[in-house]
Each structure stands twice: as C-alpha cells, then as structure tokens.
Amino acid sequence: MMGWPILVLCCVFKQQQLYGFVSESLLISAAVQLVYIAKFFHWETGYLDSIDIIHDRFGFYICWGCLSWLPSLYPNCSYYLVHHPIRLSPIVTAALLIAGLGAVYINYAIDEQRQRFRKTKGKTIIWGKPAESIRAQFTTTDGQVHGMIFFFHLIIN
C-alpha cells in the first residue's frame, strides 16, 4: 500500500519534468488515488473487518494483492498519462474530480454500513430504515455446514 502512492507521485513529478506542466487528467487520477489511499490508512479498521481479512487472515490472496497487484496495476493509468497528457476543460475536470471523489465516498459509506451492521448484530438504521439481512447456509466439500449473514438495504424499494 505504501508503494502505490509513491508511484503515483513519481508519475506527477515525471510529467512536470517532461512537459513543464501536469495535465488535468493526471491531477485527477493522482488526486482520487491519493484520497483513496489516505482513506485506507485513516480507516484501516474498516479494511481489517472486510471479508477478505476475516476469512483469509493474511493469506496468499492478501499478500499477493498488497505486494503485487496494487503497486503494479493501480498506478498504470497514471503511468500512461505521464507520456500521454490529456488537457481537459475546467468543467470536465471538476466533473471528473467530483465523480471520482464521490466514488471513494460511496466505497467508504458502504464499508462503514457493513461494519456498523456487524457490530450491532443487524440492529441499525441504514438509509432511514432498519437494516435487512439474509441468512445463508452452505456446505463445504468436506460436509461441514457453515452459516453466513449478508446485509442489504435497497436504495429503491
């Protein structure tokens, strides 16, 4: 997770070095990624309560994702934009920045609702209404029966 922001910032500085400016497209890409990363480090408990960590602990999936996937794939759009600067109008820049930051907020809000649902054992209010849940059972190949609770609340009823 710490390599990802460093690579994004290196892309910003490299474009400045090459062209003497940083394009709006790269600024938006970098800003949204850096806000997402800051959210991760600020609210790390939200991630640690995710199903990935709860189920897999710190297994292969998480190790590989943090060490390989994040730093190699996620900064790719920033790396591309270093050598292909796209200039945008102020209105498009603002719209894309708002959309990107809105997506980060929605991601946070969903994670926070899930965490609140688990802590209160389903006795919480989401979107002004009591949270709903689905209790599901599944059987593994070794014959053991497990249970899982999924929560949801539809925005459109």
C-alpha positions as CSV (number, residue, x, y, z in Angstrom):
1,M,0.0,0.0,0.0
2,M,2.9,2.4,0.6
3,G,4.4,1.8,-2.8
4,W,1.2,2.7,-4.7
5,P,1.2,6.4,-3.6
6,I,4.9,6.8,-4.2
7,L,4.5,5.5,-7.8
8,V,1.6,7.9,-8.4
9,L,3.5,10.9,-7.1
10,C,6.5,9.9,-9.2
11,C,4.3,10.0,-12.3
12,V,3.1,13.5,-11.4
13,F,6.7,14.7,-10.9
14,K,7.9,13.0,-14.1
15,Q,5.2,14.7,-16.3
16,Q,6.2,18.0,-14.7
17,Q,9.8,17.3,-15.6
18,L,9.0,16.2,-19.2
19,Y,6.5,18.9,-20.2
20,G,6.8,21.7,-17.7
21,F,3.2,21.1,-16.5
22,V,0.9,18.5,-15.0
23,S,-2.2,17.7,-17.1
24,E,-5.6,17.9,-15.5
25,S,-6.2,14.2,-16.3
26,L,-3.1,13.2,-14.3
27,L,-4.0,15.5,-11.5
28,I,-7.5,14.0,-11.3
29,S,-6.1,10.4,-11.4
30,A,-3.5,11.2,-8.8
31,A,-5.9,13.1,-6.5
32,V,-8.5,10.3,-6.5
33,Q,-6.0,7.6,-5.9
34,L,-4.2,9.5,-3.1
35,V,-7.6,10.3,-1.4
36,Y,-8.5,6.6,-1.6
37,I,-5.1,5.6,-0.1
38,A,-5.4,8.2,2.6
39,K,-8.9,6.8,3.4
40,F,-7.3,3.3,3.7
41,F,-4.7,4.4,6.2
42,H,-7.1,6.7,8.1
43,W,-9.7,4.0,8.4
44,E,-7.7,0.8,8.4
45,T,-10.0,-1.0,10.8
46,G,-12.7,-0.9,8.0
47,Y,-10.4,-2.9,5.8
48,L,-9.4,-5.2,8.6
49,D,-13.1,-6.1,9.1
50,S,-13.6,-6.9,5.5
51,I,-14.5,-10.5,4.4
52,D,-11.1,-10.9,2.8
53,I,-9.3,-10.4,6.1
54,I,-11.9,-12.2,8.2
55,H,-11.9,-15.3,6.0
56,D,-8.3,-15.5,4.7
57,R,-6.5,-13.7,7.5
58,F,-3.2,-12.6,5.9
59,G,-3.1,-15.4,3.5
60,F,-1.8,-15.6,-0.1
61,Y,-4.6,-13.6,-1.6
62,I,-4.0,-10.6,0.6
63,C,-0.2,-10.8,0.5
64,W,-0.2,-11.1,-3.3
65,G,-2.7,-8.3,-3.7
66,C,-0.8,-5.9,-1.4
67,L,2.7,-6.7,-2.7
68,S,2.0,-7.3,-6.4
69,W,-1.5,-6.2,-7.6
70,L,-1.8,-2.8,-6.0
71,P,1.6,-1.3,-6.8
72,S,1.8,-2.9,-10.3
73,L,-1.7,-2.4,-11.7
74,Y,-3.4,0.5,-10.0
75,P,-0.8,3.2,-10.9
76,N,-0.9,2.1,-14.6
77,C,-3.4,4.8,-15.6
78,S,-1.1,7.4,-14.0
79,Y,1.9,5.9,-15.8
80,Y,0.1,6.0,-19.1
81,L,-0.9,9.7,-18.6
82,V,2.7,10.7,-17.9
83,H,3.5,10.2,-21.6
84,H,0.0,10.9,-23.0
85,P,-1.1,14.1,-21.2
86,I,-4.8,14.9,-21.8
87,R,-5.8,18.5,-21.3
88,L,-9.3,19.0,-20.0
89,S,-11.6,22.0,-19.7
90,P,-12.3,23.3,-16.2
91,I,-15.9,21.9,-16.3
92,V,-14.8,18.4,-17.3
93,T,-12.0,18.5,-14.8
94,A,-14.4,19.4,-12.0
95,A,-17.0,16.8,-13.0
96,L,-14.5,14.0,-13.2
97,L,-12.9,15.0,-9.9
98,I,-16.3,15.1,-8.2
99,A,-17.3,11.8,-9.7
100,G,-14.0,10.2,-8.6
101,L,-14.2,11.6,-5.0
102,G,-17.9,10.6,-4.9
103,A,-16.9,7.0,-5.8
104,V,-14.4,7.0,-2.9
105,Y,-17.0,8.3,-0.5
106,I,-19.6,5.7,-1.7
107,N,-17.0,3.0,-1.1
108,Y,-16.3,4.3,2.4
109,A,-20.0,4.6,3.2
110,I,-20.7,1.0,2.2
111,D,-17.8,-0.3,4.2
112,E,-19.0,1.8,7.2
113,Q,-22.6,0.4,7.0
114,R,-21.3,-3.1,6.8
115,Q,-19.1,-2.6,9.8
116,R,-21.9,-1.0,11.8
117,F,-24.3,-3.8,10.8
118,R,-21.8,-6.4,12.2
119,K,-21.1,-4.5,15.4
120,T,-24.8,-4.1,16.2
121,K,-25.8,-7.6,15.0
122,G,-28.2,-6.1,12.5
123,K,-29.9,-3.7,14.8
124,T,-29.1,-0.5,13.0
125,I,-30.7,2.0,10.7
126,I,-29.5,2.3,7.1
127,W,-31.0,4.9,4.7
128,G,-33.5,5.8,7.4
129,K,-34.9,2.2,7.7
130,P,-33.9,-0.9,9.7
131,A,-31.2,-2.9,8.0
132,E,-32.3,-6.2,6.4
133,S,-30.3,-9.3,6.3
134,I,-30.2,-12.7,4.6
135,R,-29.0,-15.7,6.5
136,A,-27.5,-18.3,4.2
137,Q,-26.0,-21.7,4.8
138,F,-23.6,-23.6,2.7
139,T,-21.9,-26.9,2.8
140,T,-18.2,-27.3,2.1
141,T,-16.8,-30.3,0.2
142,D,-15.8,-32.0,3.5
143,G,-19.5,-31.9,4.5
144,Q,-19.3,-29.2,7.1
145,V,-22.3,-26.7,7.2
146,H,-21.4,-23.1,7.7
147,G,-23.6,-20.0,8.0
148,M,-23.2,-16.5,6.8
149,I,-25.2,-13.3,7.2
150,F,-25.4,-10.8,4.4
151,F,-26.9,-7.4,5.0
152,F,-28.5,-5.1,2.5
153,H,-30.9,-2.3,2.2
154,L,-32.2,-1.3,-1.2
155,I,-32.0,2.3,-2.1
156,I,-35.0,1.8,-4.3
157,N,-37.9,-0.1,-2.6
